[in-house]
């Protein structure tokens, strides 16, 4: 089930032209989620469009969005889908927070693996 949700979320972000989509396998590292998706948009509107698409596709496929934070400011939107947590950054914020480095122990999955 996690992999289906992961594929759905990845495709939703990709459909809205999210940039530099990274998937981290958090299974053995964090109790928060099995997977993190990290990506960014180039404007506030794009960040919101990516987050909205994640939310809409989850609902359309019967998944609950546990919470969404940061949508109004569109600098870092967290979309909690349960087993998958998506972090949608504004391009200016992504390097600052550098979640890939923070969670550097987590293996990265390549898009073809999804």
C-alpha positions in Angstrom: 0.0 0.0 0.0 2.8 2.4 0.8 4.3 2.0 -2.6 1.0 2.8 -4.3 0.6 6.0 -2.3 4.3 6.8 -3.0 3.8 6.4 -6.7 0.6 8.5 -6.6 2.3 11.3 -4.7 5.4 11.2 -6.9 3.3 11.4 -10.1 1.1 14.3 -8.6 4.3 16.3 -7.9 5.7 15.5 -11.3 2.5 16.4 -13.1 2.8 19.9 -11.7 6.4 20.2 -12.8 8.0 19.9 -9.3 11.7 20.3 -9.6 14.4 17.9 -8.3 12.1 15.4 -6.8 13.9 13.2 -4.2 12.4 10.2 -2.5 13.9 9.1 0.8 13.1 5.7 2.2 12.6 6.5 5.9 11.5 3.0 6.9 14.4 2.2 9.2 15.2 5.8 10.2 12.1 7.6 11.3 8.8 6.7 12.9 7.1 9.6 11.2 6.7 8.1 7.8 7.9 5.3 5.5 8.8 7.7 2.7 9.6 11.4 2.4 9.2 13.2 -0.9 11.2 16.4 -1.2 10.7 18.8 -4.2 10.4 22.4 -5.0 8.6 24.9 -7.1 9.9 28.1 -8.6 7.1 30.4 -7.4 4.5 30.6 -4.6 1.8 29.7 -7.1 3.7 26.6 -8.3 4.4 25.4 -4.7 0.7 25.8 -3.9 -0.3 24.0 -7.2 2.0 21.0 -6.3 0.6 20.8 -2.8 -3.0 21.1 -4.0 -2.4 18.4 -6.6 -1.0 16.1 -3.9 -4.1 16.7 -1.8 -6.5 16.2 -4.7 -5.0 13.0 -6.0 -4.8 11.5 -2.5 -8.6 12.2 -2.0 -9.5 11.0 -5.4 -7.8 7.7 -4.6 -9.2 7.2 -1.2 -6.2 8.3 0.9 -6.6 10.7 3.8 -4.5 13.8 4.0 -3.7 13.9 7.7 -2.6 17.5 7.6 -1.2 20.2 5.4 0.9 23.0 6.8 2.4 26.1 5.3 0.1 26.3 2.3 -0.7 30.1 2.7 2.9 31.2 2.9 4.1 28.7 0.2 7.7 28.6 1.4 7.6 25.1 2.8 4.4 23.1 2.5 4.2 19.8 4.4 1.6 17.4 3.1 1.2 14.5 5.5 -0.4 11.5 3.8 0.4 9.1 6.6 3.0 6.7 5.3 4.2 9.3 2.8 5.1 12.9 3.8 5.7 15.4 1.0 7.9 18.4 1.6 7.2 21.0 -1.1 9.6 23.9 -0.9 9.9 27.2 -2.7 13.2 27.0 -4.5 14.7 29.8 -2.3 14.0 27.8 0.9 15.1 24.3 -0.2 18.8 24.8 0.0 18.5 26.5 3.4 16.7 23.6 5.1 18.6 20.9 3.1 16.5 18.0 4.3 18.4 15.6 2.1 21.5 16.3 4.2 19.6 16.3 7.5 18.2 12.8 6.6 21.5 11.8 4.9 21.3 8.2 6.4 18.1 7.5 4.4 18.5 5.7 1.1 17.3 7.6 -1.9 15.1 5.9 -4.4 15.3 6.7 -8.1 12.2 7.5 -10.1 12.5 4.3 -12.2 12.4 2.3 -9.0 8.9 3.7 -8.3 
